[in-house]
């Protein structure tokens, strides 16, 4: 399943994750079709919203304002008039949550590749729902060990 291009795009998703100003977790996402990057996203505040350090340090404010990387990529594609139908999503940082899974299904993504790293306990229940949603929608998904993309 994993080829050299998958590794390249996962490494790029890692690089994009570093653009996030979130001090606790940086997530990167890339939507690709036929080896062409359609959209990228990282977890952060929406366009035009002041993303000062203090807002990230206050958990309630952060969770209220942050857009997940996967949805940010969808919004960026929409902003630029790009369809994500039949694309592959590469995600670095955390598994796709069930809220983002719904958006991924709606835009027609057919494959999701995530880097397997340590997942916080509170994320597991959401990802269980994600797996059910992806299965029912016919989306191929899988994990790649972190060590496999760093080589």
C-alpha positions in Angstrom: 0.0 0.0 0.0 2.7 2.5 0.9 5.0 3.7 -1.9 7.7 6.3 -2.2 5.1 9.0 -3.1 3.0 8.2 0.0 6.2 8.6 2.1 7.0 11.9 0.4 3.5 13.3 1.1 3.5 12.1 4.7 6.9 13.9 5.2 5.4 17.0 3.6 2.3 16.7 6.0 4.9 16.6 8.8 6.5 19.8 7.5 3.1 21.5 7.1 2.3 20.6 10.7 5.2 22.8 11.9 3.3 25.8 10.5 0.8 25.5 13.4 1.2 27.8 16.3 -0.5 25.4 18.7 2.1 24.7 21.4 0.6 21.4 22.5 0.0 19.6 19.2 0.8 20.3 15.6 -1.2 18.6 12.8 -0.6 18.7 9.1 -2.9 17.6 6.2 -2.4 17.3 2.5 -5.0 16.4 -0.2 -3.5 14.8 -3.2 -4.8 13.5 -6.5 -2.5 12.0 -9.2 0.6 13.1 -7.3 -0.7 16.7 -7.5 -1.2 18.6 -4.2 -4.7 20.0 -4.2 -4.8 21.6 -0.8 -3.0 21.7 2.6 -4.0 22.5 6.1 -2.7 22.7 9.6 -4.5 23.2 12.9 -4.9 26.8 13.7 -7.3 29.7 13.9 -9.4 30.7 10.9 -8.2 33.2 8.4 -8.4 36.8 9.7 -8.7 35.7 13.4 -5.9 36.9 15.6 -3.8 33.9 16.7 -1.8 35.3 19.5 0.1 33.0 21.9 -2.2 33.7 24.8 -5.2 32.4 22.9 -3.5 29.1 22.5 -2.5 28.9 26.1 -6.1 29.3 27.3 -7.5 25.8 26.5 -11.2 27.0 26.3 -10.3 29.7 23.8 -8.0 27.5 21.8 -10.7 24.7 21.5 -13.3 27.3 20.5 -11.2 28.9 17.8 -9.0 26.1 16.4 -9.8 24.6 13.0 -8.5 21.0 12.6 -5.9 20.5 9.9 -8.2 18.2 7.8 -11.0 20.7 7.8 -8.6 23.6 7.1 -7.5 21.7 4.0 -11.1 21.3 2.9 -11.8 25.0 3.5 -8.6 26.0 1.6 -9.7 23.9 -1.3 -13.1 25.4 -1.3 -11.7 28.9 -1.0 -9.7 28.2 -4.2 -12.5 26.4 -6.1 -10.7 23.0 -6.0 -12.6 19.7 -5.8 -11.2 17.0 -3.5 -13.3 14.3 -5.1 -11.4 11.0 -5.3 -8.3 12.4 -3.6 -6.1 10.9 -1.0 -5.6 12.7 2.4 -2.3 12.4 4.2 -2.3 13.4 7.9 0.5 13.9 10.3 0.0 14.3 14.0 -3.2 12.6 15.2 -5.8 10.2 13.7 -8.7 11.8 12.0 -11.5 12.7 14.5 -15.1 11.8 13.8 -16.1 15.5 13.1 -13.4 15.8 10.4 -14.3 12.4 9.1 -17.7 13.7 8.2 -16.2 16.5 6.2 -13.8 14.2 4.5 -16.6 11.9 3.4 -18.7 14.8 2.2 -16.0 16.1 -0.2 -15.4 12.7 -1.8 -12.0 11.7 -0.4 -11.5 8.0 -1.1 -8.3 7.2 0.8 -6.8 8.5 4.1 -3.2 7.7 5.2 -2.2 8.7 8.7 1.1 8.6 10.6 0.9 6.3 13.5 2.3 7.9 16.6 1.2 8.1 20.2 -2.5 8.9 20.4 -3.9 10.6 23.5 -6.4 8.5 25.3 -9.2 11.1 24.9 -8.9 10.8 21.1 -9.6 7.0 21.0 -13.4 7.2 21.2 -13.6 9.8 18.4 -11.4 7.6 16.2 -13.6 4.5 16.9 -16.5 6.5 15.3 -14.2 7.6 12.5 -13.4 4.0 11.6 -17.2 3.2 11.5 -17.9 6.2 9.3 -15.0 5.4 6.9 -16.0 1.8 6.6 -19.6 2.6 5.8 -18.6 5.3 3.3 -16.1 2.9 1.6 -13.0 5.0 2.4 -9.8 3.1 2.4 -7.6 4.2 5.4 -4.5 3.1 7.2 -1.6 4.0 9.4 2.0 4.2 8.6 4.6 3.9 11.4 6.4 7.1 12.1 9.8 5.4 11.5 8.7 4.4 8.0 8.4 8.0 6.8 11.6 9.3 8.4 13.9 7.0 6.4 
